[in-house]
Amino acid sequence: EGDDEANPIKRAGTGGLSGRGLSPRRCDDTCGIAYFYARLGGPSSRTVLSSLLTDVQGAELYYTFALAGSAALTVDFQWTDSAIRGVQDAFLLACRLNVDF
């Protein structure tokens, strides 16, 4: 729980799961899913700015393909609802190539 005098976040929570080797043929691949939520409150709930803000939440889903040698390709999807009233949710689809050498 946040400090009511300084912190606009009243409560926050996160959670996630990840796994490796979901298929016998792809034993070095990894995947995961995560979620977060933040509840706004405190003195900021009495300000003009608070009339524009709302609680916020989001999620992420990723899959990492282990490639030959020391390379990995990750496909990542993220969603965040906006903390600003009237602003649409954000969606992000990304790919990342990681090579260790």
C-alpha positions in Angstrom: 0.0 0.0 0.0 1.3 3.4 -0.9 2.1 6.5 1.2 -1.2 8.5 1.2 0.8 11.8 1.4 3.1 11.4 -1.6 2.2 8.4 -3.7 -0.6 8.5 -6.3 -0.6 4.7 -6.5 -2.8 3.2 -3.7 -2.2 -0.4 -4.6 -0.3 -2.3 -7.3 0.2 -5.9 -8.2 2.0 -7.9 -10.8 2.2 -11.6 -11.7 3.5 -13.8 -14.4 4.4 -17.3 -15.5 7.1 -18.5 -17.8 8.2 -21.9 -19.2 10.9 -23.6 -21.1 10.8 -26.6 -23.5 7.0 -26.7 -24.2 7.7 -29.0 -27.1 10.1 -31.9 -27.2 11.5 -30.6 -30.5 11.9 -27.1 -29.2 13.3 -27.8 -25.8 15.3 -24.5 -25.6 12.4 -22.2 -26.5 10.8 -20.1 -23.7 7.5 -18.4 -23.3 5.7 -16.3 -20.7 2.7 -14.3 -19.8 2.5 -11.4 -17.3 -0.2 -9.0 -15.9 -0.1 -5.8 -13.8 -2.6 -3.6 -12.1 -2.2 -0.3 -10.3 -5.0 1.4 -8.4 -4.7 5.2 -8.1 -5.7 6.9 -4.9 -4.4 9.1 -2.1 -4.3 12.9 -2.2 -4.0 12.9 -5.9 -7.6 11.6 -6.0 -8.7 15.1 -4.8 -6.8 17.1 -7.4 -7.9 18.3 -10.9 -5.4 15.9 -12.4 -7.1 13.0 -10.8 -10.3 13.7 -12.7 -8.3 12.8 -15.8 -6.8 9.6 -14.4 -8.1 6.1 -13.8 -6.7 2.8 -12.6 -4.3 1.2 -15.0 -3.6 -2.4 -16.1 -1.7 -4.3 -18.7 -0.4 -7.7 -19.9 2.4 -9.2 -21.9 2.8 -12.4 -23.8 6.1 -13.5 -25.4 7.6 -16.5 -27.1 11.4 -16.9 -27.7 12.6 -19.2 -30.4 16.1 -20.6 -29.7 17.9 -20.5 -33.0 21.2 -22.1 -34.1 24.1 -21.4 -31.8 23.7 -18.5 -29.5 20.9 -16.6 -31.2 17.3 -16.2 -30.1 14.3 -14.5 -31.7 11.6 -13.2 -29.4 8.0 -12.2 -30.5 6.4 -10.0 -27.9 2.8 -8.7 -27.5 2.0 -6.1 -24.9 -1.3 -4.4 -24.0 -1.8 -1.5 -21.6 -5.0 0.4 -20.9 -4.5 4.1 -20.6 -4.4 5.7 -17.2 -5.8 8.8 -18.9 -9.6 8.9 -19.3 -10.7 9.0 -22.9 -7.4 7.8 -24.3 -7.4 4.4 -26.1 -5.6 1.3 -25.0 -2.0 0.8 -26.3 -1.1 -2.4 -28.2 2.5 -3.3 -29.2 3.8 -6.2 -31.3 7.5 -6.5 -31.4 10.3 -8.8 -32.5 13.8 -8.9 -31.0 16.8 -10.8 -32.3 19.5 -11.5 -29.6 22.9 -12.8 -30.5 25.5 -13.6 -27.9 29.1 -13.7 -28.9 
